Amino acid sequence: MTIDDPARPETPETSETPEAPPSDPTPPAPRKPTTWSALRPLLLRLHFYAGVLVAPFLLVAALSGLLYALSFQAEKVVYAHELEVPVGDATLPLSRQVDIARAANPDGTVTAVWPGAEPGATTRVLMADPDVPEDTSLAVFVDPYTGEVRGQLPSYGGSGALPLRTWIDGLHRDLHLGEFGRNYSELAASWLWVIALGGLLLWIGRRRKNRRALFVPEGGPASRRRTLSWHGSVGLWAAAGLVLLSATGLTWSRYAGENIGAVQDGLGGATPVLTATVGDAPTGHEGHEGHGGGATVPAAQGADVGVDEAVGAARAAGIDSPRISVVLPADGKGYVVKETDTQFPLELDSVALDPADGRVLDRLAFADYPLLAKLTRIGIDAHTGVFLGLFNQLLLAALALALVLLVLWGYRMWWLRRPGRPAARGAWRKVPVTLLLPLAAATLLVARFVPLLGISLLLFLAVDLALALTAKARTRAR
């Protein structure tokens, strides 16, 4: 991802072309222009404008994303009192722990229970509470061995983000500016894959003396050539991860996300939903399964086997992961017991149970998800740092740091070669029409489904045209 200035000729410092052979009395025949030689100036110009104008949004997204990747481990330290307890000899029944949480917050309504997944972990009892933000539950942390209430904190999302991670997540998603702020992250995600792939092509297509320089940055004194080497090599290693971050980020963006969801549904890749309505036979898994963390308020129910019997029935039905979420009956729905282990191999099966007798109403196995739904779930979990745990979070941190460095190196190269003019205008005229027409059609198609990319591209063209007209007016005035 190079912010470069191809308008100037290469200097000895930056040239990587081997020395010309001794002069030959017979002049060589002119080389026929290749597709790459015609396409490269157009790609350089696009990469230049995108790098200069979109890079600030990428920098903010990368810095906030770096903080988010580190927030998982920070959360364990900051909220250690709520999350961890000494291991005891025996655990209390879940129903008893729920009663203790109700007594600690009588104004709340219990909606779900997350038993501790490993020894020494507290049980998280989630409540609908008017004092917490919308789409957020109040988590009461109960010592499963002694019944001590260790604290109460807002909990957001399927991963149970606590206040620190929730705040950083909001910063990364919308800068705490609401729906308007989401445009920043969608713009960054819309251009990240374009800049990453464009920079990758430019770096691979660059002439060099040896292949090692393609993968390994050069050493030596500080110079533009060394900065370019680090920029290109690190960009090469990070390109695949950055493209995946861009794609997964767009799946739940404001505008492109709706279009992507419609395409996914049209291809039969909708995420199936568990049927949990009491009194209805399973009718198949249709529609979408939400990923939000909002609570639903339970309605009054009749006979209820209780949460302990519900978990036992779910275990008998094949829900054997130690990491589970138990959603209590609400609004004519039964118990829903979900596996929540995103470590490999994934354990994400779920069952719905009749609260009157624990009978299985429906079962949904992750193995039965359509392929696109599986890939979407894994991609989103990887983007949010819950897939593969600590390894996933370290990889996200590395990608975010790489993106920060790539942006800074790009601006440094632009500064060292100031005024940093892009490739000459009219580069598109040199592209063969057999390539230009499919390229234009593909651009229009992508802009249709990723609207912020299309709008900002039109803005780039308008800026470029304005600069051209200004330069032409100045030339005439001389």
KEMAR-381814 format. One record per residue (C-alpha): residue number from 1; z, x, y. Coordinates in nm, 2 decimals. Layout:
<recs>
REC   nr       w       u       v
REC  NUM       Z       X       Y
...
</recs>
This chain:
<recs>
REC   nr       w       u       v
REC    1    0.00    0.00    0.00
REC    2   -0.13    0.23    0.27
REC    3   -0.13    0.16    0.64
REC    4   -0.42    0.40    0.70
REC    5   -0.68    0.48    0.97
REC    6   -1.01    0.54    0.80
REC    7   -1.20    0.54    1.13
REC    8   -1.12    0.91    1.19
REC    9   -1.26    1.19    0.97
REC   10   -1.03    1.36    0.73
REC   11   -0.86    1.67    0.87
REC   12   -0.79    1.98    0.66
REC   13   -0.43    1.86    0.62
REC   14   -0.53    1.53    0.46
REC   15   -0.86    1.61    0.29
REC   16   -0.85    1.62   -0.09
REC   17   -1.23    1.68   -0.14
REC   18   -1.32    2.01   -0.32
REC   19   -1.49    2.27   -0.11
REC   20   -1.87    2.23   -0.09
REC   21   -2.08    2.45   -0.32
REC   22   -2.30    2.72   -0.17
REC   23   -2.60    2.58    0.01
REC   24   -2.90    2.50   -0.20
REC   25   -3.25    2.55   -0.06
REC   26   -3.35    2.21   -0.20
REC   27   -3.16    1.93   -0.02
REC   28   -3.00    1.69   -0.26
REC   29   -3.14    1.34   -0.29
REC   30   -2.93    1.08   -0.10
REC   31   -2.68    0.89   -0.32
REC   32   -2.72    0.52   -0.37
REC   33   -2.43    0.33   -0.21
REC   34   -2.19    0.21   -0.48
REC   35   -2.01   -0.13   -0.48
REC   36   -1.68    0.05   -0.42
REC   37   -1.82    0.24   -0.12
REC   38   -1.93   -0.09    0.03
REC   39   -1.61   -0.27   -0.05
REC   40   -1.36    0.00    0.05
REC   41   -1.40   -0.03    0.43
REC   42   -1.34   -0.41    0.41
REC   43   -1.03   -0.36    0.19
REC   44   -0.90   -0.09    0.42
REC   45   -0.93   -0.32    0.72
REC   46   -0.76   -0.60    0.55
REC   47   -0.49   -0.37    0.42
REC   48   -0.44   -0.22    0.77
REC   49   -0.39   -0.56    0.94
REC   50   -0.17   -0.70    0.67
REC   51    0.04   -0.38    0.66
REC   52    0.10   -0.38    1.03
REC   53    0.15   -0.75    1.09
REC   54    0.31   -0.87    0.76
REC   55    0.52   -0.56    0.69
REC   56    0.81   -0.67    0.91
REC   57    0.85   -0.99    0.70
REC   58    0.83   -0.78    0.38
REC   59    1.09   -0.54    0.52
REC   60    1.34   -0.83    0.59
REC   61    1.27   -0.98    0.25
REC   62    1.32   -0.65    0.07
REC   63    1.64   -0.56    0.25
REC   64    1.79   -0.91    0.19
REC   65    1.66   -0.89   -0.17
REC   66    1.83   -0.56   -0.22
REC   67    2.16   -0.71   -0.10
REC   68    2.11   -1.00   -0.34
REC   69    2.05   -0.78   -0.64
REC   70    2.37   -0.59   -0.57
REC   71    2.57   -0.91   -0.50
REC   72    2.62   -0.99   -0.87
REC   73    2.84   -0.69   -0.93
REC   74    3.00   -0.73   -0.58
REC   75    3.09   -1.08   -0.67
REC   76    3.28   -0.96   -0.98
REC   77    3.49   -0.73   -0.76
REC   78    3.55   -0.97   -0.46
REC   79    3.64   -1.27   -0.68
REC   80    3.81   -1.08   -0.97
REC   81    4.12   -1.29   -0.93
REC   82    3.93   -1.61   -0.99
REC   83    3.70   -1.48   -1.26
REC   84    3.93   -1.27   -1.48
REC   85    4.26   -1.32   -1.65
REC   86    4.46   -1.13   -1.91
REC   87    4.36   -1.22   -2.27
REC   88    4.61   -1.44   -2.44
REC   89    4.67   -1.54   -2.80
REC   90    4.52   -1.89   -2.79
REC   91    4.32   -2.10   -2.55
REC   92    4.42   -2.45   -2.43
REC   93    4.19   -2.74   -2.52
REC   94    3.91   -2.80   -2.26
REC   95    4.04   -3.15   -2.20
REC   96    4.37   -3.00   -2.10
REC   97    4.21   -2.75   -1.86
REC   98    4.01   -3.03   -1.70
REC   99    4.33   -3.23   -1.65
REC  100    4.49   -2.93   -1.48
REC  101    4.19   -2.89   -1.25
REC  102    4.20   -3.26   -1.16
REC  103    4.57   -3.23   -1.07
REC  104    4.49   -2.93   -0.85
REC  105    4.23   -3.12   -0.66
REC  106    4.29   -3.50   -0.70
REC  107    4.02   -3.58   -0.44
REC  108    3.74   -3.42   -0.64
REC  109    3.55   -3.58   -0.93
REC  110    3.48   -3.36   -1.23
REC  111    3.11   -3.33   -1.31
REC  112    3.08   -3.03   -1.54
REC  113    3.28   -2.76   -1.73
REC  114    3.18   -2.40   -1.79
REC  115    3.41   -2.25   -2.06
REC  116    3.47   -1.88   -2.03
REC  117    3.20   -1.70   -2.22
REC  118    3.40   -1.40   -2.32
REC  119    3.77   -1.31   -2.37
REC  120    3.95   -1.28   -2.04
REC  121    3.71   -1.51   -1.85
REC  122    3.84   -1.82   -1.67
REC  123    3.71   -2.17   -1.73
REC  124    3.51   -2.31   -1.44
REC  125    3.57   -2.68   -1.38
REC  126    3.30   -2.81   -1.13
REC  127    3.38   -3.10   -0.90
REC  128    3.19   -3.32   -0.66
REC  129    3.39   -3.28   -0.33
REC  130    3.31   -3.40    0.02
REC  131    3.44   -3.08    0.17
REC  132    3.18   -2.85    0.02
REC  133    2.81   -2.83    0.14
REC  134    2.54   -3.05   -0.01
REC  135    2.40   -2.94   -0.34
REC  136    2.72   -2.74   -0.40
REC  137    3.01   -2.80   -0.63
REC  138    3.37   -2.71   -0.59
REC  139    3.47   -2.48   -0.88
REC  140    3.83   -2.48   -0.99
REC  141    3.91   -2.17   -1.19
REC  142    4.16   -2.23   -1.48
REC  143    4.32   -1.96   -1.70
REC  144    4.23   -2.09   -2.05
REC  145    4.54   -1.93   -2.20
REC  146    4.81   -2.04   -1.96
REC  147    4.66   -2.32   -1.76
REC  148    4.72   -2.14   -1.43
REC  149    4.48   -2.24   -1.15
REC  150    4.34   -1.91   -1.02
REC  151    4.16   -2.05   -0.72
REC  152    3.90   -2.29   -0.59
REC  153    3.56   -2.18   -0.45
REC  154    3.22   -2.34   -0.37
REC  155    2.97   -2.28   -0.65
REC  156    2.60   -2.31   -0.61
REC  157    2.31   -2.33   -0.85
REC  158    2.27   -2.29   -1.22
REC  159    2.40   -1.93   -1.21
REC  160    2.72   -2.04   -1.03
REC  161    2.68   -1.83   -0.72
REC  162    3.00   -1.80   -0.53
REC  163    3.03   -1.78   -0.15
REC  164    2.92   -1.41   -0.11
REC  165    2.61   -1.44   -0.33
REC  166    2.53   -1.79   -0.19
REC  167    2.53   -1.65    0.17
REC  168    2.31   -1.36    0.08
REC  169    2.08   -1.59   -0.12
REC  170    2.04   -1.81    0.19
REC  171    1.97   -1.50    0.40
REC  172    1.69   -1.39    0.16
REC  173    1.55   -1.74    0.12
REC  174    1.54   -1.87    0.48
REC  175    1.75   -1.65    0.71
REC  176    1.99   -1.94    0.73
REC  177    1.74   -2.12    0.95
REC  178    1.68   -2.42    0.71
REC  179    1.33   -2.54    0.62
REC  180    1.17   -2.36    0.92
REC  181    1.32   -2.03    0.79
REC  182    1.16   -2.07    0.45
REC  183    0.82   -2.00    0.61
REC  184    0.92   -1.63    0.65
REC  185    0.99   -1.58    0.28
REC  186    0.68   -1.78    0.18
REC  187    0.46   -1.57    0.41
REC  188    0.61   -1.25    0.27
REC  189    0.55   -1.37   -0.09
REC  190    0.20   -1.49    0.00
REC  191    0.09   -1.15    0.12
REC  192    0.29   -0.92   -0.11
REC  193    0.06   -0.94   -0.41
REC  194   -0.25   -0.89   -0.18
REC  195   -0.10   -0.58   -0.01
REC  196    0.02   -0.44   -0.35
REC  197   -0.31   -0.49   -0.53
REC  198   -0.51   -0.37   -0.23
REC  199   -0.31   -0.06   -0.19
REC  200   -0.33    0.01   -0.56
REC  201   -0.71   -0.01   -0.56
REC  202   -0.73    0.22   -0.25
REC  203   -0.49    0.47   -0.41
REC  204   -0.67    0.48   -0.75
REC  205   -1.01    0.50   -0.57
REC  206   -0.91    0.79   -0.36
REC  207   -1.07    1.12   -0.44
REC  208   -0.83    1.39   -0.57
REC  209   -0.84    1.72   -0.75
REC  210   -0.62    1.63   -1.04
REC  211   -0.49    1.32   -1.21
REC  212   -0.13    1.43   -1.17
REC  213   -0.15    1.36   -0.80
REC  214   -0.22    0.99   -0.89
REC  215    0.12    0.95   -1.05
REC  216    0.35    1.22   -0.91
REC  217    0.42    1.26   -0.53
REC  218    0.35    1.60   -0.38
REC  219    0.61    1.83   -0.24
REC  220    0.59    2.08    0.04
REC  221    0.66    2.05    0.41
REC  222    0.68    1.72    0.59
REC  223    0.32    1.60    0.67
REC  224    0.11    1.30    0.67
REC  225   -0.05    1.41    0.34
REC  226    0.29    1.43    0.17
REC  227    0.39    1.09    0.31
REC  228    0.07    0.94    0.18
REC  229    0.13    1.10   -0.16
REC  230    0.48    0.94   -0.18
REC  231    0.35    0.61   -0.05
REC  232    0.07    0.59   -0.30
REC  233    0.26    0.72   -0.60
REC  234    0.56    0.50   -0.56
REC  235    0.33    0.20   -0.48
REC  236    0.15    0.27   -0.80
REC  237    0.47    0.26   -1.01
REC  238    0.60   -0.05   -0.83
REC  239    0.28   -0.25   -0.80
REC  240    0.33   -0.46   -1.12
REC  241    0.68   -0.55   -1.03
REC  242    0.59   -0.64   -0.68
REC  243    0.31   -0.87   -0.79
REC  244    0.55   -1.04   -1.03
REC  245    0.81   -1.09   -0.75
REC  246    0.53   -1.24   -0.54
REC  247    0.41   -1.48   -0.81
REC  248    0.76   -1.60   -0.91
REC  249    0.87   -1.63   -0.54
REC  250    0.58   -1.86   -0.47
REC  251    0.66   -2.09   -0.76
REC  252    0.95   -2.25   -0.56
REC  253    0.82   -2.19   -0.21
REC  254    0.77   -2.48    0.03
REC  255    0.39   -2.53    0.03
REC  256    0.24   -2.30   -0.24
REC  257    0.52   -2.41   -0.48
REC  258    0.40   -2.77   -0.47
REC  259    0.04   -2.67   -0.54
REC  260    0.14   -2.43   -0.82
REC  261    0.36   -2.71   -0.97
REC  262    0.07   -2.95   -0.96
REC  263   -0.16   -2.70   -1.14
REC  264    0.11   -2.63   -1.40
REC  265    0.15   -3.00   -1.47
REC  266   -0.22   -3.04   -1.49
REC  267   -0.24   -2.77   -1.75
REC  268    0.03   -2.93   -1.96
REC  269    0.30   -2.68   -1.86
REC  270    0.56   -2.91   -1.72
REC  271    0.92   -2.83   -1.81
REC  272    1.05   -3.09   -2.05
REC  273    1.36   -3.30   -1.98
REC  274    1.64   -3.40   -2.21
REC  275    1.68   -3.77   -2.26
REC  276    2.05   -3.85   -2.21
REC  277    2.05   -4.22   -2.13
REC  278    2.31   -4.40   -2.34
REC  279    2.16   -4.68   -2.55
REC  280    1.80   -4.55   -2.53
REC  281    1.63   -4.38   -2.82
REC  282    1.47   -4.04   -2.74
REC  283    1.14   -4.11   -2.57
REC  284    1.00   -3.76   -2.56
REC  285    1.04   -3.48   -2.31
REC  286    0.85   -3.55   -2.00
REC  287    0.87   -3.45   -1.64
REC  288    1.06   -3.16   -1.48
REC  289    1.40   -3.02   -1.53
REC  290    1.57   -2.93   -1.20
REC  291    1.73   -2.60   -1.13
REC  292    1.95   -2.71   -0.85
REC  293    2.33   -2.68   -0.85
REC  294    2.41   -3.01   -0.69
REC  295    2.67   -3.24   -0.85
REC  296    2.63   -3.60   -0.96
REC  297    2.92   -3.84   -0.93
REC  298    3.02   -3.99   -1.27
REC  299    3.04   -4.37   -1.29
REC  300    3.31   -4.55   -1.49
REC  301    3.25   -4.52   -1.86
REC  302    3.38   -4.71   -2.16
REC  303    3.49   -4.53   -2.48
REC  304    3.49   -4.15   -2.45
REC  305    3.54   -3.91   -2.73
REC  306    3.64   -3.64   -2.48
REC  307    3.50   -3.31   -2.38
REC  308    3.65   -3.12   -2.68
REC  309    3.48   -3.36   -2.93
REC  310    3.16   -3.34   -2.74
REC  311    3.15   -2.96   -2.76
REC  312    3.23   -2.98   -3.13
REC  313    2.94   -3.22   -3.19
REC  314    2.71   -3.00   -2.99
REC  315    2.81   -2.70   -3.20
REC  316    2.74   -2.90   -3.51
REC  317    2.40   -2.98   -3.37
REC  318    2.31   -2.62   -3.33
REC  319    2.44   -2.52   -2.98
REC  320    2.60   -2.20   -3.10
REC  321    2.58   -1.98   -2.79
REC  322    2.92   -1.88   -2.64
REC  323    2.77   -1.94   -2.29
REC  324    2.75   -2.32   -2.24
REC  325    2.77   -2.58   -1.96
REC  326    2.91   -2.92   -2.04
REC  327    2.79   -3.19   -1.81
REC  328    3.02   -3.50   -1.82
REC  329    2.89   -3.85   -1.86
REC  330    2.76   -4.01   -1.53
REC  331    2.57   -4.32   -1.44
REC  332    2.49   -4.44   -1.79
REC  333    2.42   -4.09   -1.92
REC  334    2.59   -3.92   -2.21
REC  335    2.74   -3.57   -2.24
REC  336    2.49   -3.29   -2.19
REC  337    2.58   -2.96   -2.35
REC  338    2.35   -2.67   -2.25
REC  339    2.32   -2.31   -2.36
REC  340    2.31   -2.09   -2.06
REC  341    2.27   -1.74   -2.21
REC  342    1.97   -1.58   -2.04
REC  343    2.01   -1.25   -2.22
REC  344    1.75   -1.16   -2.48
REC  345    1.70   -1.34   -2.71
REC  346    1.73   -1.64   -2.49
REC  347    1.96   -1.92   -2.59
REC  348    1.87   -2.22   -2.37
REC  349    1.88   -2.51   -2.61
REC  350    2.05   -2.84   -2.51
REC  351    2.17   -3.16   -2.66
REC  352    2.27   -3.51   -2.52
REC  353    2.56   -3.69   -2.68
REC  354    2.68   -4.05   -2.68
REC  355    3.02   -4.04   -2.51
REC  356    3.14   -4.33   -2.73
REC  357    3.11   -4.15   -3.07
REC  358    2.95   -3.81   -3.01
REC  359    2.63   -3.91   -3.17
REC  360    2.33   -3.69   -3.07
REC  361    2.10   -3.88   -2.84
REC  362    1.84   -3.61   -2.80
REC  363    1.80   -3.24   -2.86
REC  364    1.57   -3.00   -2.66
REC  365    1.51   -2.65   -2.79
REC  366    1.37   -2.38   -2.56
REC  367    1.13   -2.29   -2.84
REC  368    0.96   -2.63   -2.79
REC  369    0.89   -2.57   -2.42
REC  370    0.51   -2.53   -2.34
REC  371    0.42   -2.17   -2.29
REC  372    0.37   -2.21   -1.91
REC  373    0.72   -2.37   -1.88
REC  374    0.87   -2.08   -2.07
REC  375    0.70   -1.82   -1.85
REC  376    0.80   -2.01   -1.54
REC  377    1.17   -2.02   -1.65
REC  378    1.17   -1.66   -1.75
REC  379    0.99   -1.55   -1.43
REC  380    1.23   -1.74   -1.20
REC  381    1.54   -1.61   -1.39
REC  382    1.40   -1.26   -1.36
REC  383    1.34   -1.31   -0.98
REC  384    1.69   -1.44   -0.93
REC  385    1.85   -1.16   -1.13
REC  386    2.00   -1.36   -1.42
REC  387    1.75   -1.26   -1.69
REC  388    1.87   -0.96   -1.89
REC  389    2.18   -0.92   -1.67
REC  390    2.27   -0.59   -1.52
REC  391    1.93   -0.43   -1.62
REC  392    1.75   -0.71   -1.44
REC  393    1.96   -0.66   -1.13
REC  394    1.91   -0.28   -1.12
REC  395    1.54   -0.33   -1.16
REC  396    1.53   -0.58   -0.87
REC  397    1.73   -0.33   -0.66
REC  398    1.49   -0.05   -0.74
REC  399    1.18   -0.27   -0.65
REC  400    1.35   -0.38   -0.33
REC  401    1.43   -0.02   -0.23
REC  402    1.07    0.09   -0.32
REC  403    0.93   -0.19   -0.10
REC  404    1.15   -0.08    0.19
REC  405    1.03    0.28    0.15
REC  406    0.67    0.18    0.12
REC  407    0.68   -0.01    0.45
REC  408    0.86    0.27    0.63
REC  409    0.61    0.53    0.49
REC  410    0.32    0.31    0.59
REC  411    0.44    0.29    0.95
REC  412    0.51    0.67    0.95
REC  413    0.15    0.74    0.85
REC  414    0.02    0.50    1.12
REC  415    0.24    0.68    1.38
REC  416    0.12    1.03    1.26
REC  417   -0.24    0.92    1.30
REC  418   -0.20    0.71    1.61
REC  419   -0.35    0.51    1.76
REC  420   -0.42    0.41    1.40
REC  421   -0.75    0.23    1.43
REC  422   -0.85    0.02    1.13
REC  423   -1.19    0.06    0.97
REC  424   -1.49   -0.02    1.18
REC  425   -1.57   -0.38    1.24
REC  426   -1.85   -0.55    1.05
REC  427   -1.75   -0.38    0.72
REC  428   -1.82   -0.71    0.54
REC  429   -2.19   -0.67    0.62
REC  430   -2.21   -0.37    0.39
REC  431   -2.08   -0.56    0.09
REC  432   -2.37   -0.68   -0.14
REC  433   -2.42   -1.05   -0.12
REC  434   -2.38   -1.08   -0.49
REC  435   -2.02   -0.96   -0.44
REC  436   -1.96   -1.11   -0.10
REC  437   -2.02   -1.47   -0.19
REC  438   -1.79   -1.48   -0.50
REC  439   -1.53   -1.29   -0.29
REC  440   -1.55   -1.54   -0.01
REC  441   -1.53   -1.83   -0.26
REC  442   -1.22   -1.68   -0.43
REC  443   -1.06   -1.62   -0.08
REC  444   -1.11   -1.99    0.01
REC  445   -0.97   -2.10   -0.33
REC  446   -0.66   -1.88   -0.29
REC  447   -0.61   -1.99    0.07
REC  448   -0.63   -2.36   -0.05
REC  449   -0.34   -2.31   -0.29
REC  450   -0.15   -2.05   -0.08
REC  451   -0.18   -2.21    0.27
REC  452    0.03   -1.96    0.46
REC  453   -0.19   -1.68    0.33
REC  454   -0.50   -1.87    0.46
REC  455   -0.35   -1.95    0.80
REC  456   -0.23   -1.60    0.86
REC  457   -0.57   -1.46    0.75
REC  458   -0.74   -1.68    1.01
REC  459   -0.49   -1.55    1.26
REC  460   -0.58   -1.19    1.17
REC  461   -0.95   -1.27    1.22
REC  462   -0.88   -1.43    1.56
REC  463   -0.68   -1.12    1.67
REC  464   -0.96   -0.90    1.55
REC  465   -1.23   -1.10    1.73
REC  466   -1.02   -1.10    2.05
REC  467   -0.98   -0.73    2.03
REC  468   -1.36   -0.69    1.98
REC  469   -1.44   -0.91    2.28
REC  470   -1.19   -0.72    2.49
REC  471   -1.34   -0.38    2.39
REC  472   -1.69   -0.50    2.46
REC  473   -1.59   -0.63    2.81
REC  474   -1.43   -0.30    2.89
REC  475   -1.74   -0.12    2.78
REC  476   -1.96   -0.33    3.00
REC  477   -1.73   -0.29    3.30
REC  478   -1.77    0.09    3.29
</recs>
